[in-house]
Amino acid sequence: MELKNKFCGKSVSVIVDETTDVKARSVVNVLFSYRSSTKLISVEFLEQDFD
């Protein structure tokens, strides 16, 4: 089921979680949550500046 159809017209919580993976890279996960349904929307690895 597409996300648009699943969450259309509903109050949705957007969860943004920053963490690190096993290689110590920073990762941001974005999730949508409605009642007991939570879906992972995206996973982004952040660039690290070593200036």
C-alpha positions as protocol buffer text, in pm:
chain_id: "A"
residue {
  index: 1
  type: MET
  ca { x: 0 y: 0 z: 0 }
}
residue {
  index: 2
  type: GLU
  ca { x: 138 y: 342 z: -90 }
}
residue {
  index: 3
  type: LEU
  ca { x: 215 y: 579 z: 196 }
}
residue {
  index: 4
  type: LYS
  ca { x: -9 y: 847 z: 49 }
}
residue {
  index: 5
  type: ASN
  ca { x: -311 y: 614 z: 62 }
}
residue {
  index: 6
  type: LYS
  ca { x: -219 y: 475 z: 405 }
}
residue {
  index: 7
  type: PHE
  ca { x: -182 y: 813 z: 580 }
}
residue {
  index: 8
  type: CYS
  ca { x: -405 y: 1044 z: 370 }
}
residue {
  index: 9
  type: GLY
  ca { x: -636 y: 1258 z: 586 }
}
residue {
  index: 10
  type: LYS
  ca { x: -489 y: 1130 z: 914 }
}
residue {
  index: 11
  type: SER
  ca { x: -291 y: 1303 z: 1185 }
}
residue {
  index: 12
  type: VAL
  ca { x: 56 y: 1157 z: 1148 }
}
residue {
  index: 13
  type: SER
  ca { x: 356 y: 1181 z: 1378 }
}
residue {
  index: 14
  type: VAL
  ca { x: 686 y: 1242 z: 1203 }
}
residue {
  index: 15
  type: ILE
  ca { x: 979 y: 1093 z: 1391 }
}
residue {
  index: 16
  type: VAL
  ca { x: 1336 y: 1200 z: 1312 }
}
residue {
  index: 17
  type: ASP
  ca { x: 1602 y: 988 z: 1480 }
}
residue {
  index: 18
  type: GLU
  ca { x: 1976 y: 1052 z: 1459 }
}
residue {
  index: 19
  type: THR
  ca { x: 2206 y: 768 z: 1554 }
}
residue {
  index: 20
  type: THR
  ca { x: 2531 y: 604 z: 1450 }
}
residue {
  index: 21
  type: ASP
  ca { x: 2580 y: 275 z: 1271 }
}
residue {
  index: 22
  type: VAL
  ca { x: 2838 y: 5 z: 1346 }
}
residue {
  index: 23
  type: LYS
  ca { x: 3096 y: 199 z: 1141 }
}
residue {
  index: 24
  type: ALA
  ca { x: 3041 y: 516 z: 1352 }
}
residue {
  index: 25
  type: ARG
  ca { x: 2871 y: 699 z: 1063 }
}
residue {
  index: 26
  type: SER
  ca { x: 2593 y: 943 z: 1153 }
}
residue {
  index: 27
  type: VAL
  ca { x: 2256 y: 824 z: 1026 }
}
residue {
  index: 28
  type: VAL
  ca { x: 1921 y: 1005 z: 1022 }
}
residue {
  index: 29
  type: ASN
  ca { x: 1606 y: 792 z: 1002 }
}
residue {
  index: 30
  type: VAL
  ca { x: 1266 y: 946 z: 922 }
}
residue {
  index: 31
  type: LEU
  ca { x: 953 y: 754 z: 1022 }
}
residue {
  index: 32
  type: PHE
  ca { x: 578 y: 821 z: 992 }
}
residue {
  index: 33
  type: SER
  ca { x: 356 y: 689 z: 1269 }
}
residue {
  index: 34
  type: TYR
  ca { x: -24 y: 663 z: 1294 }
}
residue {
  index: 35
  type: ARG
  ca { x: -178 y: 467 z: 1580 }
}
residue {
  index: 36
  type: SER
  ca { x: -3 y: 128 z: 1576 }
}
residue {
  index: 37
  type: SER
  ca { x: 137 y: 167 z: 1223 }
}
residue {
  index: 38
  type: THR
  ca { x: 492 y: 299 z: 1186 }
}
residue {
  index: 39
  type: LYS
  ca { x: 677 y: 311 z: 853 }
}
residue {
  index: 40
  type: LEU
  ca { x: 1042 y: 390 z: 785 }
}
residue {
  index: 41
  type: ILE
  ca { x: 1039 y: 662 z: 518 }
}
residue {
  index: 42
  type: SER
  ca { x: 1406 y: 736 z: 463 }
}
residue {
  index: 43
  type: VAL
  ca { x: 1758 y: 663 z: 584 }
}
residue {
  index: 44
  type: GLU
  ca { x: 2024 y: 926 z: 521 }
}
residue {
  index: 45
  type: PHE
  ca { x: 2395 y: 899 z: 598 }
}
residue {
  index: 46
  type: LEU
  ca { x: 2538 y: 1238 z: 697 }
}
residue {
  index: 47
  type: GLU
  ca { x: 2859 y: 1367 z: 548 }
}
residue {
  index: 48
  type: GLN
  ca { x: 3135 y: 1432 z: 797 }
}
residue {
  index: 49
  type: ASP
  ca { x: 3358 y: 1738 z: 768 }
}
residue {
  index: 50
  type: PHE
  ca { x: 3710 y: 1693 z: 897 }
}
residue {
  index: 51
  type: ASP
  ca { x: 3823 y: 2058 z: 869 }
}
